[in-house]
Amino acid sequence: MEVIILWIVMIIFIVKISKKSKQQNQNQSQTYNGHSQGTSQEAPMQRTPQAKTVVPAAKTAMPEMQTAKTTKKQESVQREEGQSVTEYLHEKAMQDEAEHRKEKMREAMKERKYHGYLNTAQRLYPGDPVPANQRVSICPYCAAENLIPLRDTSKYHCYFCRHELK
């Protein structure tokens, strides 16, 4: 009996949701060619051949005291009139890649500064052979196996715990 009541409630709920979605679809289908055919007093939408990003009036009156990052991002997001979507996406991907490289470089410099400007040794995976131009150094702190070049005189730290290797 309880199962039947549960099924009836679920069916009623699904029917209500489908009616709401049909009403929304009908409201959207009444808009034709940028003008609303309903009785609401909406402003007609303008269709443009290419999408443009519009900067609100509040942002155009910003003082010049704000950071340059905001304006650079706004410039990079806008696209030119004659530029195709694929060209814009390619350009945006190149900008994102350059930004990612800069961020990685900053993180690497921060880590090198924190760990005493030592190079990080490579990890030796179990079962892998040791290359001819490298030697194995076992970390005295965590006993991890690290690969260090044979002829390199600079100091290294462990790939796992960042302890200085000898």
N, C-alpha and C positions, 0 to 999 in steps of 0.2 A: 504494500500500500504506500509506504513512504517513498519507494523507488518511483512509483507512478506519479506521485505529486512532484517529486524532484524533476522528472522528465517534462511534465507540463510547465513548470516554472521556467525551465531552460528554454523550451520552445517559445514561450511568450516573450522571454528576454531577447531571443534571437530575432523574432519577428519585429519587435520594436526597433532594434538596431538596424535591421534591413530597411525599415520604413524611413528612418532618419537619413540613412545614406542615400536612398532614392530621392528624398526631398533635396538634399544637398546637390546631387547630380542634376536635378531639374533646375535648380537655381543657377547652377553654373552653365547649363546648356542654354539658358535664356539670354546669356550675353553673346552677342553676335557682332563681329566686326568692331569690337572695342566699345560699343554702346550698349547700355543696359535696356532691355525691353520691358522691365518691370515698372512699377509705379514709384519706386524709391527715387530719391533725388540725389543720386550719386553723380559725381563728376565723370564725364566720359574718359575712358582709358585711351591713351594714345599708343598706337603700335609703331615701333621703329624697326627698321630693317636689321639693325645690330643692337645688342644690349649695351647700355652705357651705365657707368656708375655715377650716381648723382651725389654730390657732397652737400649735406644739409647746410642751411644758412648759418646755423650756429657754429659749425666747424670752419666756415670760411672766414669768420670774424675772430678766429683764435689769435691770441697774441703770439708774437714771435719768440717769446720766452720759453715755450715748450720745447721738448727735445726734438732733435732732427729725425729720430727714428720714426716718429708718427708720420711726418711728411714723406719720408722715403717709402714707407709701407703704402701710403695712399697713392703715391706715384706708381709704385710697382704693381698695384692691383688694377689700376685703370688701364684700359687698352685703347689703342688708337683707332680712328675711324676705318681706315683701309686694311687693318690687320685681321687676318682670319683667326678663327678660334684655335686651330691647331698651332699656328705661329705663336699666338698668345700663350697657349699652354706650354709650348716648348720653351719659350722665353722665361715663363714663370718657373718651370722645372729647373732651368739653368740657374736662376737666382736662388732658388731653394737649395740646390746642391752647393753653390758657393757659400751660402750662409751656414749650411751644415758643416762644410769643411772648416770654416772659421771657428765654429763652436767646438769642433773636435780638437783643433789646434789649441784653443784656449784651455780646454780641459786637460790636454796632454801637458801643457806648460805648467798649469796649476799642480798637477800630479808630480811632475818632475821637481818643481820647487818644494813641494811638501816632502818628497822622499829623498832629497839631497842630490838632485841632478844625476842620479845613477840610471844606467840603462837597465831595462827589464830583460831578464833571461827568457829563453823560450822553454816551453813545456816539452818534456819527453814523455810521450804516451807509452804505456806498458805494451811491450811486444814490438815497438818500433826500433829499427836499427839506428845506431848512432852515426850521423854523417861523418865523412872523413875529415872535414875541416872544423869540426866542433868536438868539444869534450863535455862529459857529464859532471856536474857539480851538485852534490847533495846539500840541501839547506840544513844548517845545524839547528835551526829552530823547529821547522815543521817536517823535515826529512823528505821534502819534495825533490824530484829529480829535475834539474834544470840543464838546458843546453847553452853552453857559452862558446863563442868562437875561440879557436886555438891561439891565433896570433894577435888577438885584441888585448891591449894592456889596460884598457879602461875597466872600472869597477862595475859590477852588476848587482842587482838585487833579485830576490826570488820572485817568480811570477805569481806565487800564491800569497805569501805573507809579507812580501816586500822587505824581508830581512837581508842585510848585506851579505853577499857571497864572497868567498875567498878564492 
